Amino acid sequence: MVAALSLICLSAVEVAFSWKTDRYISHASAVYITLANDLVDGTFYPPYFGENGYRGTRYFPLYFSSHAGLIKLMRDPLNAGYLLGLIAGVLLLLSIYKFIRNIGGDFYLAFGFMGAVFGCALTPILMTSIRGDILPAALNICGLALFVGSRELSKKRLVAIALIFSLVFAAKVTSIFGVTAVCVVLLFQRKIKESIMLALMTLLGFSLVIGISQLLSEGRFIEGVWGIAVSGSSLEGWLRIPSRIRDVILYLDGVTQLFLALGLVTLVILPRKQRTHVSTVYFLLVFFVTIITFSNPGLHINHFLEPLAASVLLIASMLVIRQNRFEVFALGTIASVLVIAVGVAFASPRRGPGQDQDKRYSAAIENLKEVEGPILSDNSYIPTIMGQKPFMLDAFVFRMIREKNSSPSSFAAPLFDRLEGRWFEAIVLEKWAASFPGLHFGKGFYESVEENYCLAKETKLWLFYFRCDEKKNFSDSIEISENN
């Protein structure tokens, strides 16, 4: 209990600090914020190119639509996003607790694993990053908890489960392994009628999500999402799956790595009676889909939240089965794991509030305060906080569409024409992305920026370009700042 509370306190401090500094509001977060703002303004899935510039997204609608609803209530996109992340995070933790209780785990076991998931750095990061990964993970486990909550599956319960899994689909299309796991387990249990009913009702829910989205977007939803999804796959991507997964796992915090490893070990030593348990099937499906997903470029640690949750459910399920015969063993195991997790977490230099107390976007606001003309950035939140409509929603997706487009030069022409005509008064680029030429925007972009603009200031996070005759607030040489 003490170990679990220690992890919870550490992560709570990290959440509060992240709210204060906006440190996890990345270019991906900016995409969700911009989509929500567009929806508040009455546009659902804008075209690839329109009056506000480039749009196009691979994200499904539930998260940014919920965000838009909260923006209307709170009038603040950032705080609305933080509230949505908090709600989704609490839902994830409570659903894990409820799942473990429903399969027979006692309070200490359920609370311990709930605290362990919150104690992984990955969870507070995703709770405060305003992106749509934590909500589908939470909804999936809600559906699983409802499934294991009763031995008899009434029609009302099946409808409720189908509704939850339909919402999962509306949040993230690749997260449909929850309903798949339940249907497979029902087949194992020879409940064929219930399996077919759940599958059909969920497919109906999927169809409604697609149909309503297609209608509200005036026909742009399917074309946009499908076109971007297809553009990301390639033979090279499939061959690079192992190296991509390795790189991301090495970037994860130690506690998350610990539970992922324990999940794999648990899979190997499973007792026979657990091999067809829903937690086992769910674990296998989650890991299989996650591995396949890494054939696409641009994936990061956010895609390991669901494997983390699946690992915890699998470990907890095994301990519950063992608990009937070895109660002391089960409680001793979770206590030992939590003590190790506390040691790993508190020893990590990346955990805690950190040394940088400045807001992430303070330097951008300071250096752009006199800019009145259009601002281009690969982080669409920067034009937003300066009171502008972003010209570029997602520079990474722009590159993907451009590379797969039958006429890439014509698709990119509006952007490059504006660069050559010095239409933008300022260009602000993510410094880390600029170190990987072509990652954002694609070939020729950085060369065009260097040719038509001058680098006026370089900070720890940003590169500021201005028209070469308008560097009035900067010295002639590049100024390197240690601020954000």
C-alpha positions as CSV (number, residue, x, y, z in Angstrom):
1,M,0.0,0.0,0.0
2,V,2.8,2.4,0.9
3,A,4.6,1.6,-2.4
4,A,1.5,2.2,-4.4
5,L,0.8,5.5,-2.7
6,S,4.4,6.6,-3.3
7,L,4.0,6.0,-7.0
8,I,0.7,7.8,-7.0
9,C,2.2,10.8,-5.2
10,L,5.1,11.0,-7.6
11,S,2.9,10.9,-10.7
12,A,0.4,13.4,-9.2
13,V,3.3,15.8,-8.8
14,E,4.3,15.2,-12.4
15,V,0.8,15.8,-13.6
16,A,0.5,19.1,-11.7
17,F,3.9,20.3,-13.0
18,S,2.9,19.4,-16.6
19,W,-0.2,21.4,-16.3
20,K,1.8,24.3,-15.0
21,T,4.5,24.2,-17.8
22,D,2.7,22.6,-20.7
23,R,5.8,20.5,-21.2
24,Y,4.0,17.6,-23.0
25,I,1.9,19.8,-25.4
26,S,3.7,18.6,-28.6
27,H,3.1,19.1,-32.3
28,A,0.9,16.0,-32.1
29,S,-1.1,17.6,-29.3
30,A,-1.4,20.7,-31.4
31,V,-3.1,18.7,-34.1
32,Y,-5.9,17.6,-31.7
33,I,-6.2,21.2,-30.4
34,T,-6.5,22.5,-34.0
35,L,-9.1,19.9,-35.0
36,A,-11.1,20.7,-31.9
37,N,-10.9,24.5,-32.7
38,D,-12.0,23.8,-36.3
39,L,-15.0,21.9,-35.0
40,V,-15.9,24.7,-32.6
41,D,-15.9,27.0,-35.7
42,G,-18.2,24.6,-37.5
43,T,-15.8,22.6,-39.7
44,F,-15.6,18.8,-39.2
45,Y,-12.7,17.1,-41.1
46,P,-11.6,20.0,-43.3
47,P,-10.3,19.2,-46.8
48,Y,-6.6,18.6,-47.5
49,F,-6.3,22.1,-48.7
50,G,-8.8,25.0,-48.2
51,E,-9.1,28.6,-47.2
52,N,-7.3,28.1,-43.9
53,G,-4.4,26.1,-45.5
54,Y,-3.5,22.5,-45.2
55,R,-5.5,20.1,-43.1
56,G,-6.0,16.3,-43.3
57,T,-5.7,13.9,-40.4
58,R,-5.7,10.2,-39.6
59,Y,-7.3,10.7,-36.2
60,F,-10.8,9.4,-35.5
61,P,-13.4,11.9,-34.1
62,L,-14.3,11.0,-30.5
63,Y,-11.4,12.6,-28.7
64,F,-11.2,16.0,-30.5
65,S,-15.0,16.2,-30.7
66,S,-15.2,15.8,-26.9
67,H,-12.4,18.4,-26.6
68,A,-14.5,20.7,-28.8
69,G,-17.5,20.3,-26.5
70,L,-15.4,21.2,-23.5
71,I,-13.9,24.2,-25.3
72,K,-17.4,25.6,-25.8
73,L,-18.0,25.2,-22.0
74,M,-14.6,26.5,-20.8
75,R,-13.5,28.9,-23.6
76,D,-9.9,27.7,-23.2
77,P,-8.6,25.0,-25.5
78,L,-5.6,24.1,-23.2
79,N,-7.5,23.8,-20.0
80,A,-10.4,21.9,-21.8
81,G,-7.8,19.5,-23.1
82,Y,-6.3,19.0,-19.7
83,L,-9.7,18.3,-18.2
84,L,-10.4,15.7,-20.9
85,G,-7.1,14.0,-20.3
86,L,-7.8,13.9,-16.5
87,I,-11.2,12.4,-17.1
88,A,-9.8,9.8,-19.5
89,G,-6.9,9.0,-17.1
90,V,-9.2,8.6,-14.1
91,L,-11.5,6.4,-16.2
92,L,-8.5,4.2,-17.2
93,L,-7.4,3.7,-13.6
94,L,-10.9,3.0,-12.3
95,S,-11.6,0.5,-15.1
96,I,-8.3,-1.4,-14.2
97,Y,-9.4,-1.4,-10.5
98,K,-12.9,-2.6,-11.4
99,F,-11.6,-5.3,-13.8
100,I,-9.4,-6.8,-11.1
101,R,-12.2,-6.7,-8.5
102,N,-14.6,-8.3,-10.9
103,I,-12.4,-11.3,-11.6
104,G,-12.0,-11.9,-7.9
105,G,-9.1,-9.7,-6.8
106,D,-9.2,-8.1,-3.4
107,F,-8.9,-4.4,-2.7
108,Y,-5.2,-4.4,-2.1
109,L,-4.4,-6.3,-5.3
110,A,-6.7,-4.0,-7.4
111,F,-5.5,-0.8,-5.7
112,G,-1.8,-1.9,-6.0
113,F,-2.1,-2.5,-9.8
114,M,-4.1,0.7,-10.3
115,G,-1.3,2.6,-8.5
116,A,1.3,0.8,-10.5
117,V,-0.2,1.9,-13.8
118,F,-0.5,5.5,-12.6
119,G,3.0,5.3,-11.3
120,C,4.4,4.6,-14.8
121,A,5.7,7.8,-16.3
122,L,3.8,7.0,-19.5
123,T,0.4,7.5,-17.8
124,P,0.8,11.0,-16.5
125,I,2.5,12.0,-19.8
126,L,-0.5,10.9,-21.8
127,M,-2.9,12.4,-19.3
128,T,-1.3,15.8,-19.8
129,S,-0.4,15.7,-23.5
130,I,-3.9,16.3,-25.0
131,R,-3.8,13.5,-27.5
132,G,-6.3,10.6,-28.1
133,D,-4.4,7.6,-26.8
134,I,-5.6,7.3,-23.2
135,L,-9.4,7.4,-23.9
136,P,-9.6,4.3,-26.1
137,A,-7.4,2.4,-23.7
138,A,-9.7,3.3,-20.9
139,L,-12.9,2.5,-22.8
140,N,-11.5,-0.9,-23.9
141,I,-10.8,-1.9,-20.2
142,C,-14.3,-0.6,-19.3
143,G,-15.8,-3.0,-21.8
144,L,-13.6,-5.8,-20.5
145,A,-14.6,-5.0,-16.9
146,L,-18.3,-5.1,-17.8
147,F,-17.8,-8.4,-19.6
148,V,-16.2,-10.1,-16.6
149,G,-18.5,-8.5,-14.1
150,S,-21.2,-11.2,-14.5
151,R,-21.4,-14.8,-15.5
152,E,-24.7,-14.3,-17.4
153,L,-24.6,-12.0,-20.4
154,S,-28.0,-10.4,-20.7
155,K,-29.1,-8.6,-23.8
156,K,-28.8,-5.3,-21.9
157,R,-25.2,-6.1,-20.9
158,L,-24.3,-7.1,-24.4
159,V,-25.8,-3.8,-25.8
160,A,-23.8,-1.8,-23.2
161,I,-20.6,-3.7,-24.1
162,A,-21.2,-3.1,-27.8
163,L,-21.8,0.6,-27.2
164,I,-18.5,0.9,-25.2
165,F,-16.5,-0.8,-27.9
166,S,-18.2,1.3,-30.6
167,L,-16.9,4.4,-28.7
168,V,-13.4,2.8,-28.7
169,F,-13.6,2.6,-32.5
170,A,-14.7,6.2,-32.7
171,A,-11.7,7.2,-30.6
172,K,-9.0,5.1,-32.3
173,V,-9.5,2.6,-35.2
174,T,-6.6,0.4,-34.3
175,S,-7.9,-0.2,-30.8
176,I,-10.7,-2.7,-31.7
177,F,-8.9,-5.6,-30.0
178,G,-11.1,-5.3,-26.9
179,V,-14.3,-6.4,-28.7
180,T,-12.3,-9.0,-30.7
181,A,-11.0,-10.5,-27.4
182,V,-14.4,-10.7,-25.9
183,C,-15.9,-12.4,-29.0
184,V,-13.0,-14.9,-29.1
185,V,-13.5,-15.8,-25.5
186,L,-17.2,-16.3,-26.0
187,L,-16.4,-18.7,-28.7
188,F,-14.0,-20.5,-26.4
189,Q,-16.9,-20.7,-23.9
190,R,-19.1,-22.1,-26.7
191,K,-21.4,-19.1,-26.3
192,I,-21.7,-18.7,-30.1
193,K,-25.0,-16.9,-30.1
194,E,-23.7,-14.2,-27.7
195,S,-20.5,-13.8,-29.7
196,I,-22.3,-13.3,-32.9
197,M,-24.8,-10.9,-31.3
198,L,-21.9,-8.8,-29.8
199,A,-20.0,-8.8,-33.1
200,L,-23.1,-7.7,-35.1
201,M,-24.1,-5.0,-32.6
202,T,-20.5,-3.6,-32.5
203,L,-20.3,-3.7,-36.3
204,L,-23.5,-1.7,-36.4
205,G,-21.9,0.8,-34.0
206,F,-18.8,1.0,-36.2
207,S,-21.0,1.7,-39.2
208,L,-22.9,4.4,-37.4
209,V,-19.5,6.1,-36.5
210,I,-18.4,6.0,-40.1
211,G,-21.8,7.1,-41.5
212,I,-22.3,10.0,-39.1
213,S,-18.7,11.2,-39.6
214,Q,-19.1,10.9,-43.4
215,L,-22.3,12.9,-43.2
216,L,-21.1,15.6,-40.9
217,S,-17.8,16.0,-42.8
218,E,-19.8,16.4,-46.1
219,G,-18.1,13.3,-47.5
220,R,-14.5,14.0,-46.5
221,F,-14.1,11.6,-43.6
222,I,-13.5,8.3,-45.4
223,E,-11.4,9.8,-48.2
224,G,-9.2,11.7,-45.7
225,V,-8.6,9.1,-43.1
226,W,-8.2,6.2,-45.5
227,G,-5.9,8.1,-47.8
228,I,-3.6,9.0,-45.0
229,A,-3.7,5.5,-43.5
230,V,-2.7,3.9,-46.8
231,S,0.0,6.5,-47.5
232,G,1.9,5.4,-44.4
233,S,2.5,1.8,-45.3
234,S,5.5,0.4,-47.3
235,L,7.7,-2.6,-47.5
236,E,10.5,-0.6,-45.9
237,G,8.2,0.2,-43.0
238,W,7.5,-3.5,-42.4
239,L,11.2,-4.3,-42.4
240,R,11.9,-1.6,-39.9
241,I,9.4,-2.8,-37.3
242,P,12.0,-4.4,-35.0
243,S,14.3,-1.4,-34.9
244,R,11.4,1.1,-34.4
245,I,10.0,-0.9,-31.5
246,R,13.5,-1.3,-30.0
247,D,14.1,2.5,-30.2
248,V,10.7,3.3,-28.5
249,I,11.1,0.7,-25.8
250,L,14.5,2.1,-24.9
251,Y,12.9,5.6,-24.6
252,L,10.2,4.4,-22.2
253,D,10.6,4.9,-18.4
254,G,11.9,2.1,-16.3
255,V,8.6,1.3,-14.6
256,T,6.8,0.9,-17.9
257,Q,9.6,-1.3,-19.1
258,L,9.3,-3.4,-16.0
259,F,5.6,-4.2,-16.4
260,L,5.9,-4.9,-20.1
261,A,8.7,-7.4,-19.3
262,L,6.6,-8.9,-16.5
263,G,3.7,-9.3,-18.8
264,L,5.7,-11.3,-21.3
265,V,7.1,-13.5,-18.5
266,T,3.6,-14.0,-17.2
267,L,2.5,-15.1,-20.7
268,V,5.1,-17.8,-20.7
269,I,4.3,-19.2,-17.2
270,L,0.5,-19.0,-17.4
271,P,-1.4,-21.8,-15.8
272,R,-3.5,-23.8,-18.2
273,K,-6.9,-22.5,-17.0
274,Q,-5.9,-18.9,-17.8
275,R,-4.9,-19.5,-21.4
276,T,-8.4,-18.8,-22.7
277,H,-9.1,-16.0,-20.2
278,V,-10.1,-12.7,-21.6
279,S,-7.0,-11.0,-20.2
280,T,-4.7,-13.4,-22.1
281,V,-6.5,-13.1,-25.4
282,Y,-6.6,-9.3,-25.0
283,F,-2.8,-9.2,-24.2
284,L,-2.0,-11.3,-27.3
285,L,-4.2,-9.1,-29.6
286,V,-2.8,-5.9,-28.2
287,F,0.8,-6.9,-28.7
288,F,0.1,-8.3,-32.2
289,V,-1.7,-5.1,-33.3
290,T,1.0,-2.9,-31.7
291,I,3.7,-4.7,-33.6
292,I,1.9,-4.3,-36.9
293,T,1.2,-0.6,-36.2
294,F,4.9,0.1,-36.1
295,S,5.1,-0.6,-39.8
296,N,4.0,3.1,-40.1
297,P,6.5,5.9,-39.4
298,G,6.3,8.5,-36.7
299,L,5.1,6.3,-33.9
300,H,6.3,6.9,-30.3
301,I,5.8,5.9,-26.7
302,N,2.1,6.7,-26.7
303,H,1.5,3.4,-28.5
304,F,2.7,1.5,-25.5
305,L,-0.1,2.6,-23.1
306,E,-2.4,-0.3,-24.2
307,P,0.4,-2.9,-24.0
308,L,1.1,-1.6,-20.5
309,A,-2.5,-1.9,-19.4
310,A,-2.8,-5.3,-21.1
311,S,0.3,-6.5,-19.2
312,V,-1.1,-5.4,-15.9
313,L,-4.4,-7.1,-16.5
314,L,-2.6,-10.3,-17.5
315,I,-0.4,-10.3,-14.4
316,A,-3.3,-9.5,-12.1
317,S,-5.4,-12.3,-13.6
318,M,-2.7,-14.8,-13.0
319,L,-2.3,-13.7,-9.4
320,V,-6.0,-13.8,-8.8
321,I,-6.1,-17.4,-10.0
322,R,-3.1,-18.3,-7.8
323,Q,-4.6,-16.3,-4.9
324,N,-7.2,-19.0,-4.3
325,R,-4.5,-21.4,-3.3
326,F,-1.6,-19.0,-2.4
327,E,-3.1,-15.8,-1.1
328,V,0.2,-14.8,0.7
329,F,2.1,-15.5,-2.6
330,A,-0.2,-13.2,-4.6
331,L,-0.1,-10.3,-2.2
332,G,3.7,-10.8,-1.7
333,T,4.3,-10.7,-5.4
334,I,2.4,-7.5,-6.0
335,A,4.1,-5.9,-3.0
336,S,7.6,-6.9,-4.2
337,V,6.8,-5.6,-7.7
338,L,5.6,-2.3,-6.4
339,V,8.7,-1.9,-4.2
340,I,10.9,-2.5,-7.2
341,A,8.8,-0.1,-9.2
342,V,9.2,2.6,-6.6
343,G,13.0,2.1,-6.6
344,V,13.1,2.3,-10.4
345,A,10.9,5.4,-10.5
346,F,12.6,7.4,-7.8
347,A,16.1,6.5,-9.2
348,S,15.2,7.8,-12.7
349,P,16.6,11.2,-13.5
350,R,13.6,11.8,-15.9
351,R,11.0,11.4,-13.1
352,G,9.7,14.3,-11.0
353,P,8.9,17.9,-11.8
354,G,12.2,18.6,-13.5
355,Q,14.4,21.6,-13.4
356,D,12.9,23.7,-16.2
357,Q,10.1,25.8,-14.6
358,D,9.3,27.9,-17.7
359,K,6.3,27.3,-19.8
360,R,7.0,25.4,-23.0
361,Y,5.7,28.1,-25.3
362,S,7.0,31.1,-23.4
363,A,9.9,31.7,-25.8
364,A,7.5,31.5,-28.8
365,I,5.1,34.0,-27.4
366,E,7.9,36.4,-26.5
367,N,9.7,36.2,-29.9
368,L,6.5,36.5,-31.9
369,K,4.7,39.2,-29.9
370,E,5.3,41.9,-32.6
371,V,4.5,39.6,-35.6
372,E,1.2,40.6,-37.3
373,G,1.5,38.6,-40.5
374,P,1.0,34.9,-41.1
375,I,3.0,32.4,-39.1
376,L,4.0,29.0,-40.4
377,S,5.0,26.3,-38.0
378,D,5.2,22.5,-37.8
379,N,3.5,22.9,-34.4
380,S,0.0,24.3,-35.1
381,Y,-0.4,25.4,-31.5
382,I,2.1,28.3,-32.1
383,P,-0.1,30.2,-34.6
384,T,-3.1,29.4,-32.4
385,I,-1.7,31.0,-29.2
386,M,-0.8,34.0,-31.4
387,G,-4.4,34.4,-32.4
388,Q,-4.1,33.0,-35.9
389,K,-5.6,30.1,-37.8
390,P,-2.8,27.6,-38.5
391,F,-1.8,27.3,-42.1
392,M,-0.4,23.8,-41.5
393,L,-2.3,21.3,-39.4
394,D,0.1,18.4,-39.4
395,A,3.5,18.7,-41.2
396,F,4.1,15.0,-40.8
397,V,0.8,14.0,-42.5
398,F,1.5,16.7,-45.1
399,R,4.7,14.9,-46.0
400,M,3.0,11.5,-46.1
401,I,0.2,12.8,-48.4
402,R,2.7,14.6,-50.6
403,E,4.9,11.5,-51.1
404,K,1.9,9.3,-52.1
405,N,0.1,12.0,-54.2
406,S,0.0,11.4,-57.9
407,S,1.1,15.0,-58.4
408,P,3.2,15.9,-55.4
409,S,4.5,19.2,-56.8
410,S,0.9,20.5,-57.4
411,F,-0.2,19.4,-53.9
412,A,2.7,21.2,-52.3
413,A,2.7,24.2,-54.6
414,P,0.5,26.5,-52.4
415,L,3.1,26.1,-49.6
416,F,6.2,26.5,-51.7
417,D,4.7,29.5,-53.6
418,R,4.1,31.3,-50.3
419,L,7.7,30.5,-49.2
420,E,9.2,31.9,-52.4
421,G,6.9,34.9,-52.2
422,R,7.8,35.4,-48.5
423,W,4.1,35.4,-47.7
424,F,4.7,34.3,-44.1
425,E,6.1,36.9,-41.8
426,A,7.6,34.3,-39.5
427,I,8.4,30.6,-39.6
428,V,8.8,28.7,-36.3
429,L,10.1,25.1,-36.6
430,E,10.6,22.4,-34.0
431,K,14.3,22.1,-33.4
432,W,14.3,18.3,-32.9
433,A,12.4,17.7,-36.2
434,A,14.7,20.0,-38.2
435,S,17.6,17.6,-37.3
436,F,15.8,14.9,-39.3
437,P,15.5,16.6,-42.8
438,G,12.4,15.6,-44.6
439,L,10.6,14.3,-41.5
440,H,8.2,17.3,-41.5
441,F,7.0,18.8,-44.7
442,G,9.2,16.6,-47.0
443,K,12.0,17.1,-49.4
444,G,13.0,20.7,-50.3
445,F,11.2,22.4,-47.5
446,Y,14.1,23.4,-45.3
447,E,16.1,24.4,-48.3
448,S,13.4,26.7,-49.4
449,V,13.1,28.2,-46.0
450,E,16.9,28.8,-45.8
451,E,16.8,30.4,-49.3
452,N,14.0,32.8,-48.6
453,Y,14.2,33.5,-44.9
454,C,16.9,34.2,-42.3
455,L,17.4,32.3,-39.0
456,A,17.0,35.0,-36.5
457,K,17.0,33.1,-33.2
458,E,17.6,29.6,-32.0
459,T,16.4,28.4,-28.6
460,K,16.4,25.0,-26.9
461,L,13.2,24.0,-28.6
462,W,12.6,26.3,-31.6
463,L,14.1,27.8,-34.7
464,F,12.7,31.3,-35.5
465,Y,13.0,32.4,-39.2
466,F,12.0,35.9,-40.3
467,R,12.1,37.8,-43.6
468,C,15.7,38.8,-43.9
469,D,15.0,42.5,-43.9
470,E,12.7,42.3,-40.8
471,K,15.0,41.1,-38.1
472,K,14.6,44.3,-36.2
473,N,14.4,42.8,-32.8
474,F,17.3,40.4,-33.2
475,S,21.0,40.8,-33.6
476,D,22.7,40.1,-37.0
477,S,24.1,36.9,-35.7
478,I,22.2,33.9,-34.5
479,E,21.2,34.2,-30.9
480,I,21.3,30.9,-28.9
481,S,19.1,31.0,-25.9
482,E,18.7,28.5,-23.1
483,N,15.0,29.4,-22.7
484,N,12.3,27.4,-24.3
